[in-house]
Amino acid sequence: MCKPKKSERRVVAAESIFRSFVISKKLESSEVIFQKPVNITDIHILSPSMFSPTPNGGIIPGLTEPGKIQITFQCNNVDEESASANVDLGELNYEENINTKLLCDNEIWTNRLIVQGKFLVLTIVVYGTVNDLKAESTQKKDPSTITIPPIFDGPIDMTGVEYIPDSVMERIDAEVEHEFDKLSGVHQNNH
């Protein structure tokens, strides 16, 4: 299947991939799934000072962490009989605000982008052409839906945790508010 002559490059996916601290230290894969086949032309990683449009017309802020990551990109080829075999799109040595874009020169139609790397958060924007020119939505997951993994792996040990009575918490809140007011220059007369 060749690229349609009248297709034009557009945002086909935008999302932030979140991982727990423990998982971020391991070389793991994540996927971006497309509803309809797309041809990926370029992939942008958004640094924290960047933002980009989303396929549904919104805006996604960059949240990528850490500032330097080696990322490998692969996709499946829906035209192959064995669409489960991955094809390399390239590797990006991401560096915050410096090296943030990978150009993908290919003729592959895919419904899945595989992202492999060690990161805590990766904000990715995928540009490409769409096989179905009438398709309004290309990304399978609503980009406004964010799944945040647990902070800790396994159960949290709550032994030794003590209950703080409401009256104590109210006094702490009042004291913190009073100190904050003093620091910000707000004076109150409590007569």
N, C-alpha and C positions, 0 to 999 in steps of 0.2 A: 504494500500500500504506500503510494508516494504522497508527499505533501500536497494538499489541495492548492491550486494556483491562486485562489482568491483568499486564502487564509492569511490572517495577520497575527503578529506576535501580540500576546496579551498576558496578564497575570493569570496563571492557571491554578495556583495554590499559594497560600500564605498562612503560616502558623508558627507558633513557638512550641518547641518540644522541651518538656521539663523532665529532669531525672533527679533521683535522690542523690545525696552526697556520696553514698557508698557506690551506687551504680555509675556515677560520673567518673569514677577512677578506673573503670574497666572499659575495654574496647567493646562497645555494644552497637547494635543496629536498631534503627527506627524506620518507620515507613510513612510516606505520604501517599494516600490512595486517591485515585481519580475516578470519577463516575464514568466518564467517557474517555476513550483513548486520546492521548496528547503526544505531541512531539516536543520534547524539552529543548529549548534553544539556549537558555542561560539560567543559572542559579545564583541568587544573591543571599548572602548572610548579613543580617542587619546588626551592626554594632549598637550599643546602648544610646548613642547620640543620633541614630538614624530612624526613619520611619518610611513606610511604603503603603501604597494602596493594596487592598485585598480584592479577590475575585468578585465579592458581593458589593463592592463600592465603599467599604469602610477603610479604616487606616489601622495598620499594625505597627506598634513601636518596637524598636530593636531591644532585645533583652539578652543577647548572646553573652555567655560567661563560660569559660575564661576568655581572656583577650587574645590568646594564640591557641589554635587548634589545627590538627591535621585531620581533614575530613575526606572520606572516600564516598563517591556517588555511583550507584548502579541503578539499573532499571530492568524490567522484563520487556520482552518483545512480543506483543500480542499477535504478531503475524507468524511467529514460529509455532510449530506443533507443540513443542515443549515450552510453553510460555513461563514456566517456572525457572528456566535457566536465566541467570542474571547476566547483563551486558554492562561492562564498565563505561561510565560516562566521563570519569576523570577524578582527579584528586585536587583539593584546594588546601593550601597552607594558609588558612585564615589568620589574618592579623588585624586587630581592631582598627577600623577607619583607614586601613592601608590596602590590604589584599582581601577583598570581600566578594569577588565575583568570579564564577567559573563559566566560560563559554562552552557550549556543547554542540559541536558540529556533527550531526548524525541524521539519519533518516528513519529512526526507530519510533514506532508508535507504541506507547506504553500506558498502563493503567496503575503503575506502582513505581515510586521512587524510593530506593533504599539509601539511607544516610547512615554512615558508620564513622564513629569517632568517640573521643573521650570528652564529654562536656556536661555541664550542669544544666544550662539552658541554651538552646539553639533557635534563633528566629530565622526562618528560611522563607524566601519568596522565590517561587518558581515561575519562569516565563516560558511561553511556548505557543504552539499553534494547536488548534482543536480540530479533530477529525470531523466532528459534527458541527458545522458552522452555525446551526440554530441553537446549540446548547447554551443555556444561560448560566448554568452552574457546572463547574468542572471538578471541584474538590468534593470528595465524598463526605468529609467531616466538616461541620459548620465551624469556621475558624474562630468564632466567638466562644465556642465550647472548649474550655481548657481543662484537661485532666492533670491534676497535680499529684505526683506520687507521694507516699508517706515520707516523712523526714527521716524516720528511723526504720531499719529493717528489723522485723520481729516485734514481739510484744514489748511494751514499755513497763518496766518494773516500777510499781507505785508504792512499794513498801517504804516506810519512813516518811511518806508525804503526810503532812498534817493539815487539818482544816483550820482556816483562819476565820474567826467569827465576823459577821457583818459589821458589828460595832467597831472592831479594830480596823477593818478595811475602810470604813467611813472616815475614821480619824486619819488614816494614812492618806486617803484621797484629799481630805481638807488640808493637811500639812503640805502635800505636794502642790496643790493649787495655790496655797499661800506663798510658798517659796517661788513658784513660777511667776506669780504676780509681782513679787518683789524684784525678781530678775528682769521682768519686762517693763518695770517702771509704773505699774498700776498700784495706786494707793487706795486702801479702803479704810473707812472709819467704822469700827465695830463698837459703837457706844450704845 
